[in-house]
Every structure is written in structure tokens, then in C-alpha cells.
Amino acid sequence: MYERMLDKTTPPSDADMLAVIGGAPASAPIAEAWTVLRRFLVETYAIVPTLDSGGKKYGWNLQHRAGSKPLCELYPENGSFTALVILGRAELTQALERLDSFGALVQGALVETPRFHDGCWMYIRVSDPATCQQDVQDLQQLILLKKKPPRKKAQP
């Protein structure tokens, strides 16, 4: 069973979250994957994540939003992390059309996550050091399906 950061009394720092995710030597690649995904979200969409206490069940998380639209929420866990990606109906259809391009973790989430009238909420737990790089690349592709990055302004 995974352990999330549930203590609401003290908001965790970036270092605290990394220590929980990658505290064991075997978890170091997962902490690096966390860092890569966070950097992608911040640099691609020029957003600052919001730290949220989540609640008794979910614990602390980083919410990445483009305007009012959620892109991804990241939940640090002991030796792993979970990414919440919400896909609308059209985005889900696009992802399913590309199902074979994703690794096993994201393929499973796309196929097994319950559907709602407007799409699905996928909680994708990155916990395997052997596949975490592929898992993060797949998460990036799902996020890019959800929202195209803003155009960069040309430098004079």
C-alpha cells in the first residue's frame, strides 16, 4: 500500500516531497521522473503549481492548471507518485486511437478507468523504476492531448 503525505499541519517543501518519493536508493529514478514531469508542466505551459492539502484520503498534491482548466495533479507518495489526468471525451478518443503508442501503465489506465459522460479521471501511479521514464513520457503525451502548449513569442 502506498503512503501519501497526509499531515496537514505542515505544508511540504519540494525537498520534502522528493525525499518521500525517492528516499530509498531504488526509488531515485522515480524521484527523477517526478522532477522531469514537473519541469515539463512548468516550462511547457508557463504555470506555477499550487500546493493543496487534498484531504484525509489524498494528502498533499501539486495542482497544475492552465487558467481554470486542470492539466495534471501530482501526489507525492513513499517511493512513488500518482498523477491525476482528466481527459474529456474528445481527448480520450484521441488517446485511445493512439493506444499502442503508450506503455503498459498508461494503456491500462486508458482501458480500465471508468468512463463518465464527459470523459474519465485517470489516477496513474508511477512506481516502477524500470518503466518510470516511459511512464512520464506517456503522461506528457496525455497532457499535450489535453491542452496544446501556448505559442512562444518570437524573440526580436
N, C-alpha and C positions, 0 to 999 in steps of 0.2 A: 504494500500500500504506500502511495506517495504521501509526503508530508509537505504541506504548504505553510507559508508564513502567516500565521493566524493571529499573532499578538498585535492587537490594535493600539496598544498604548504607545508604541514607538515606531514611527514610520521607518522602514529600512532604507539604507543608503544603497547606491549602486554597488559598492564594495560588499555590503551585507548580502545582497541578492546573489552576487557572483560567488560568494563564499558558500552559500547554501547550495547553489546549483552545482558547483564544481569542487566542493570541499574534499572529496575523495579523489586520489590520482586518476582512477578510471573515469571519473566524471569531468575531467578537464576539457576533453573535446566538446562536451555538451555546453560547458560554460563559454567556450569559444564560439559555438554555434549561436548561443544567446546573444553574444556581443555582435556577431555578424548580422543577425536578423534585426537587432535594434538599430545598428548603424544604417542598414538598408532603409528602414522605415523613416528614420530622421533625415537622412541625406536625400532620398528619392522624393519624399513628399514635403520636405522643409517644415516638419512639425516638431513640436516639443511634447513628449508624452506626459500624461497626467498620472500621478501615483494615486491609487484608490484603495481603500481598505477592504472593499469587496463584500465582506460579511463573514459570518461564522463558518460557512461551508467553503467559500472560495479564497479567502485571505487576500493579502496584498497583491495588486496587479498594476501593470503599466498599460494605460489606455492610449492607443494611438488613433487620433481622429483627424480627418481632413474636413475642416469645418464642423458641421454637426454629424457627419457620417462616420461611423466607426470603421476603421480599417482592420485593426487587429488589437486584441488584448493579450498580454503576456503575463503568465502566472509563474513566478519562480517556485521551485519545489526542491526538496532534498535530492540531489543527484539527477534532476531533470527539470523540464519546464513544459507548460502547456500553453499553446497558442489557440485563442478563440478567433475563428474567421467565420464571418456571417456572409453567406452568398445568397443573393437574390435569385429568383427563378431563372432569369436570362444568364446570369453569371454561372449558375450551377449547370445549366445546359451546355455552356461553352466548356466548362471544366470536364464534364462527362464526355464530350466529344474528343477531348484530349487525354482521356483516362490512361491510355497506355504510355503516355509521356511522363507520368508520375511514378515515384517509388511506391513500395508496398504500403507504407504508413498512410500516405495521402490517398492512395487508391482505396484503401479500406475505409477511410473516413468518408470519401465521396460516395461510396456504395452503401455503407451501413448506417450513416447518420439519418435519423428520422427527418422526414420532409414536412414542411408546413406549407400553407397555401402560397406563401411568398418566397420560399427557398428553404435554407437549412442553416443551423448553427453548429459548426464543427469545432469540437474541442479536440485538438490534435496534440498528443503528448509526445514530446521529443525526449527519449530516454535511452536510446541505444547509441553508444559512442561510435559503433561501426557504420551507422547509417545517418548520423545527425547532420552531416554536411548535405547529403541528398535531401533530407527532410526539410532543411532550411531553404534550399533552392526551390523545392516544391511549394513551400509556404510563400516564398517571394512570388512565384508564378500565380498562385491563387490571389494574392493581394493585387498584383498587376491586372488580373482579370476584373477584380472588384473595382479598381479605380486606376485609370491611366495617370501616370505622373504628370505634373504640370510641366509645361514647356519652359525650357531655360531661356532666359533673355540673352540675346547676343551681346557679347562684350564689344564696346567700341574700339 
